[in-house]
């Protein structure tokens, strides 16, 4: 359900069961999966992919060409860089900043206000940030 006032770019697809807040902005050719929740003042830029059952909280920004896998949760005020990949069921804490082209593995947790700079990635087994 796209609530009145939400701005949806041309070619964007919002699948059945998804809920987009009325103040959200979805960019050109972005894809929003079924049962996703896009919160208040969230910006999803052009060509971003948001998987099934993803929740993105208040004021988060997902940059162009980013991929967010099924079941991931993105906290309020989080920033996801262009081309970043957040794999299935990962958790990104409120205020975290994920750089461009960063890869976050499935089931990983990035804590509140953490900064993962480009072009690094998070190792799943020990939670270290490495190049």
N, C-alpha and C positions, 0 to 999 in steps of 0.2 A: 504494500500500500504506500503510495507516494502521497504524502499529505500536502494539501494546498499551500502554495508558496515555495515549495522546494524547486530549485532550478536544476533541470535535467538537460545535459548537453545533447546535441544531435548525435544519433547513432548509439547512444547509451542504452543499455539493457538492464532493467530491474526485474528480476525473476519473481514468480509467484511466492507469496508469503513474506517477502522482504518488506521491511518498514523503513521509510526514509522520512526523517523529521522535516517539518515544514521550513526550517531555516537552513537545511543542508544544501550543498551544491555538489552535483555530480557532473564530471567533465565529459567532453566529447568522447564517444566510443568506449567509455568505461563500462565494466560489467559488474553487476551486483547479484550475487547468488541468492538462491531461495533461502528464506528464513533468516537472512542477514538483518542486522539492526544498525542503522546509521543514525547517530544521535544528533542533538542540537548543535548547530553551527559547525558541523563536520564538513570538510572539503575533501572530495575525492577527485583528483585531477585526471586529465585525459589519458585514456588507454590503461588505466589502473584496473586490476582484477581483484574483486573481493569475493571470496568463496562462500559456500553454503554455511549457514549458521555462524557467521562471523559477527561479532559485536564490536562496534566502534563508538566510544563514548564521546562526551561533550568536547567541542573545540579541537578535536584531533585533525591532523592534516595528513593525507596520503598523497604523495607526489606522483607525477606522471610515470607510467610504466611499472609501478610497483605491483607486487603480487602478494596477496594475503590468503593463505590456505584455509581450508575448511576447519571450523571450530576455533579459530584464533580469537583472542580477545585483545583489544587495543584500548588502553586507558585514556582518561581525559587529558587534554593538552599534549598528548604524544605527537611526535613528528616522525613520519616515515619518509625517508629520502627517495628520490627518483631511482627507479630500477631496483630498489630493495626487494628482497624475497623473505617473507615471513611464512615459514612452513606451518603445516597443520598443527592445531591445538597449542601453538606457542602463546605465551602471555607477555604482553608489553605493558609495563607499569605506567601509571600516570606521570606525565611530564618527561618521559624518556625520549631521547633523540636518537634515531637510527639513521645513519648516514647513507649517502648514495651507494647503490650496488652492494650493500651489506646483506649477508645471508644469515638468517636466524633459523636454526634447525627445528624440526618438529618437537613439540613438547618442551621446548626451552622456556625459561623465564628470564626476562630482562626487568630488573627491579625498578622501582619508582625513581625517576629523575636520572637514571643511568644514561651515559652517552656512549654510543658505539660509533666511532668515526669511520669514514670511508678509507680505504676499501676493505675493511676488516670483516671478520665473521666471528660468531660465537661457537666454541666447541661445546657440543651437547654434554659430554660425560663429566666435565669438570667446571663448566660455566665460565671458562676463561675467554677473554677477548683476544684474538690473535690475528696476525696479518696473513 
